[in-house]
Amino acid sequence: MSIDELPIVLTATIIPNVKGAASVDPASRLAEYLQVLQFCQRIAPVIFLENSGYPLERHPEFAGSPRLQIHRFAPSASPERGKGYQEFEMIDAWLAREPRPPVRWFKLTGRYQLRNLAALLAECRQKTAPPLLIDRLQKQQFARTHFFSTTTEFYQRRIKGLYLQCDDRKNEWIEYVLFRELEKAPAGEIRIFKTQPDFNAKLGSTGANLPSGSFQWLTKQGLRRFNYLVNRQKLLYVR
């Protein structure tokens, strides 16, 4: 894939090694990852990161191609520190080994299918897009890390190494750690998405469906547009 393209970075852990995961069956998780992978490949190049040591070579869907890169990593040495720790440890490791990283990329947790992914990617490709597009919740002091778009330069400058502060046992989730760090960044470097995401997915911690439905989506899209007008950096609603 071209260095100038905006790929989707899918993060995956097929064999979970943390407590509290709702889905622990590797076969079920693999099926979900493959569904999302196939969906994403129809829209953009994909960089697939996996950190459980699962034998991906058993499945032809993971054969590399000009539109699909596969990067495999050994399981984390500190799984007790949680999913966010391990996910961002893996992203850091990918960038450290990548000689020509993409200028910008869209990160998506690998079992989360975004029905309106094309619209979100179009927003990220705009020349006026800031270095980081991410949803942050003002009331919860929480940054949504299951999807965001960043330039590699911004990630290396602001996000690299933050996973070392994470420890789920102490409620130091990546979402809180990242929110605090982003408070230090100039306002012009960060913006919420204009587009309300439309998910077909389950929460990894509880197995509950992420909120969906056309009425709910339209309501939140209207609130998001209002938030965008009055507060470019954070969402004012809670969920």
Secondary structure per residue as TSV (DSSP state, phi and psi in degrees):
chain	resnum	aa	ss	phi	psi
A	1	M	-	360.0	150.4
A	2	S	-	-70.2	146.7
A	3	I	T	-64.0	-21.7
A	4	D	T	-89.4	-6.8
A	5	E	S	-76.5	160.7
A	6	L	-	-106.7	92.5
A	7	P	-	-82.2	164.3
A	8	I	E	-97.3	125.5
A	9	V	E	-98.0	109.2
A	10	L	E	-96.9	124.6
A	11	T	E	-101.0	137.9
A	12	A	E	-143.7	145.0
A	13	T	-	-137.2	95.0
A	14	I	S	-71.4	-38.4
A	15	I	S	-105.9	100.3
A	16	P	-	-67.4	146.1
A	17	N	-	-133.0	31.8
A	18	V	S	-128.1	154.6
A	19	K	T	-78.7	149.4
A	20	G	T	93.0	1.8
A	21	A	-	-77.1	132.6
A	22	A	S	-72.6	-35.3
A	23	S	-	-112.4	117.4
A	24	V	-	-117.9	-5.6
A	25	D	-	-79.5	116.0
A	26	P	H	-58.1	-36.8
A	27	A	H	-64.4	-42.0
A	28	S	H	-67.5	-42.0
A	29	R	H	-64.5	-42.0
A	30	L	H	-59.0	-44.5
A	31	A	H	-60.3	-39.7
A	32	E	H	-67.8	-42.8
A	33	Y	H	-61.7	-42.7
A	34	L	H	-64.3	-37.7
A	35	Q	H	-62.4	-45.8
A	36	V	H	-68.5	-40.8
A	37	L	H	-58.3	-47.4
A	38	Q	H	-64.9	-37.7
A	39	F	H	-63.8	-47.1
A	40	C	H	-65.9	-37.3
A	41	Q	H	-64.2	-21.6
A	42	R	T	-74.9	-13.4
A	43	I	T	-112.7	-36.6
A	44	A	S	-158.9	164.4
A	45	P	-	-61.2	151.1
A	46	V	E	-126.0	136.2
A	47	I	E	-113.2	113.5
A	48	F	E	-102.9	120.3
A	49	L	E	-110.3	128.6
A	50	E	E	-134.0	136.0
A	51	N	-	-130.1	29.3
A	52	S	S	-113.1	-3.5
A	53	G	-	79.9	11.9
A	54	Y	-	-63.0	140.1
A	55	P	-	-75.2	82.4
A	56	L	G	-62.1	-24.1
A	57	E	G	-63.5	-13.2
A	58	R	G	-72.0	-13.3
A	59	H	-	-122.2	120.5
A	60	P	G	-62.4	-21.6
A	61	E	G	-62.8	-21.3
A	62	F	G	-98.1	11.3
A	63	A	-	-68.2	130.4
A	64	G	-	-64.1	154.8
A	65	S	B	-155.4	172.2
A	66	P	T	-59.0	-20.7
A	67	R	T	-107.3	4.2
A	68	L	E	-143.9	121.3
A	69	Q	E	-110.3	136.6
A	70	I	E	-114.5	127.8
A	71	H	E	-126.2	123.7
A	72	R	E	-112.4	141.8
A	73	F	-	-132.7	149.3
A	74	A	-	-67.2	153.0
A	75	P	-	-56.3	148.0
A	76	S	-	-62.5	146.4
A	77	A	S	-78.7	-8.9
A	78	S	-	-130.2	58.6
A	79	P	G	-64.4	-24.2
A	80	E	G	-65.5	-14.8
A	81	R	G	-85.9	-2.2
A	82	G	-	107.8	173.1
A	83	K	H	-67.7	-42.2
A	84	G	H	-63.6	-41.1
A	85	Y	H	-56.0	-50.0
A	86	Q	H	-69.2	-37.8
A	87	E	H	-64.9	-47.4
A	88	F	H	-77.6	-25.0
A	89	E	H	-60.2	-41.7
A	90	M	H	-68.7	-41.4
A	91	I	H	-62.2	-43.3
A	92	D	H	-59.6	-43.2
A	93	A	H	-64.8	-37.9
A	94	W	H	-61.6	-48.3
A	95	L	H	-65.9	-32.5
A	96	A	H	-67.4	-30.1
A	97	R	H	-96.4	-6.5
A	98	E	-	-89.3	111.3
A	99	P	S	-69.9	-29.8
A	100	R	S	-133.8	75.0
A	101	P	-	-67.1	154.8
A	102	P	-	-63.4	149.9
A	103	V	S	-62.7	-41.2
A	104	R	E	-141.6	150.9
A	105	W	E	-150.3	163.4
A	106	F	E	-115.8	115.1
A	107	K	E	-90.8	133.6
A	108	L	E	-138.9	128.8
A	109	T	E	-62.1	129.4
A	110	G	T	-63.7	-16.3
A	111	R	T	-102.6	9.5
A	112	Y	-	-103.5	111.9
A	113	Q	E	-93.0	125.6
A	114	L	E	-102.1	109.8
A	115	R	T	-61.9	-35.7
A	116	N	T	-104.0	37.7
A	117	L	H	-57.7	-40.2
A	118	A	H	-59.7	-40.4
A	119	A	H	-66.7	-39.3
A	120	L	H	-66.6	-41.1
A	121	L	H	-65.1	-38.1
A	122	A	H	-60.7	-37.9
A	123	E	H	-64.9	-39.1
A	124	C	H	-69.5	-26.7
A	125	R	H	-81.6	-9.5
A	126	Q	S	-64.7	143.1
A	127	K	T	-62.9	-25.3
A	128	T	T	-85.7	-0.4
A	129	A	-	-64.9	133.5
A	130	P	-	-73.3	172.4
A	131	P	S	-57.3	-31.4
A	132	L	E	-131.6	126.5
A	133	L	E	-110.7	117.9
A	134	I	-	-157.3	146.5
A	135	D	-	-89.6	126.2
A	136	R	E	-121.5	139.6
A	137	L	E	-101.2	116.1
A	138	Q	T	-61.4	-48.7
A	139	K	T	-67.2	-39.4
A	140	Q	T	-87.9	-8.6
A	141	Q	T	54.6	53.0
A	142	F	E	-136.3	131.5
A	143	A	E	-106.2	129.3
A	144	R	-	-78.7	113.9
A	145	T	-	-101.4	-2.2
A	146	H	S	-72.9	-18.6
A	147	F	E	-152.9	138.9
A	148	F	E	-166.2	167.0
A	149	S	E	-128.7	133.0
A	150	T	E	-142.0	153.4
A	151	T	E	-79.9	152.0
A	152	T	H	-62.8	-37.6
A	153	E	H	-60.1	-44.3
A	154	F	H	-66.5	-43.3
A	155	Y	I	-58.9	-47.6
A	156	Q	I	-63.7	-32.2
A	157	R	I	-83.4	-34.2
A	158	R	I	-115.5	-28.7
A	159	I	I	-111.3	-29.8
A	160	K	T	-51.7	130.7
A	161	G	T	83.6	-7.4
A	162	L	G	-64.3	-27.5
A	163	Y	G	-57.9	-23.8
A	164	L	G	-65.4	-18.9
A	165	Q	G	-86.9	-6.3
A	166	C	-	-85.5	140.7
A	167	D	B	-161.4	101.3
A	168	D	G	-59.6	-26.9
A	169	R	G	-64.6	-24.1
A	170	K	G	-107.5	14.5
A	171	N	T	61.5	23.9
A	172	E	B	-93.4	68.8
A	173	W	-	-73.0	155.2
A	174	I	H	-58.5	-33.8
A	175	E	H	-62.2	-37.1
A	176	Y	H	-78.3	-41.5
A	177	V	H	-61.2	-44.6
A	178	L	H	-68.0	-39.4
A	179	F	H	-57.0	-47.1
A	180	R	H	-62.4	-41.3
A	181	E	H	-65.8	-40.5
A	182	L	H	-69.8	-20.4
A	183	E	T	-62.2	-21.7
A	184	K	T	-85.7	-13.2
A	185	A	S	-82.1	147.7
A	186	P	-	-57.2	142.8
A	187	A	G	-57.0	-36.4
A	188	G	G	-69.7	-9.3
A	189	E	G	-89.0	-10.7
A	190	I	E	-134.8	144.3
A	191	R	E	-151.9	149.3
A	192	I	-	-72.9	162.4
A	193	F	-	-72.3	141.6
A	194	K	S	-74.4	-26.3
A	195	T	S	-97.6	126.3
A	196	Q	-	-71.6	123.7
A	197	P	-	-66.7	146.3
A	198	D	-	-118.9	97.1
A	199	F	E	-92.4	144.6
A	200	N	E	-121.2	88.2
A	201	A	-	-164.3	166.4
A	202	K	B	-117.3	146.0
A	203	L	-	-64.2	133.6
A	204	G	T	-66.4	-27.5
A	205	S	T	-85.0	-32.4
A	206	T	T	-117.5	-20.8
A	207	G	-	82.2	-0.1
A	208	A	-	-73.9	147.5
A	209	N	B	-66.4	138.4
A	210	L	-	-67.4	145.2
A	211	P	-	-54.1	135.7
A	212	S	-	-148.3	-174.2
A	213	G	-	111.0	139.1
A	214	S	H	-64.8	-40.2
A	215	F	H	-65.2	-45.9
A	216	Q	H	-62.6	-40.5
A	217	W	H	-63.8	-45.2
A	218	L	H	-63.7	-38.8
A	219	T	H	-63.7	-46.4
A	220	K	H	-70.0	-32.6
A	221	Q	H	-63.5	-40.9
A	222	G	H	-64.0	-43.1
A	223	L	H	-64.2	-38.6
A	224	R	H	-63.7	-43.8
A	225	R	H	-61.9	-38.5
A	226	F	H	-65.1	-46.0
A	227	N	H	-56.4	-41.1
A	228	Y	H	-63.0	-36.6
A	229	L	H	-72.7	-38.0
A	230	V	H	-99.9	-18.7
A	231	N	-	-153.8	95.9
A	232	R	S	-69.6	-18.9
A	233	Q	S	-98.0	-24.1
A	234	K	-	-142.9	152.5
A	235	L	B	-82.7	141.1
A	236	L	S	-93.6	-17.2
A	237	Y	S	-89.6	164.6
A	238	V	-	-84.8	-45.5
A	239	R	-	-127.4	360.0
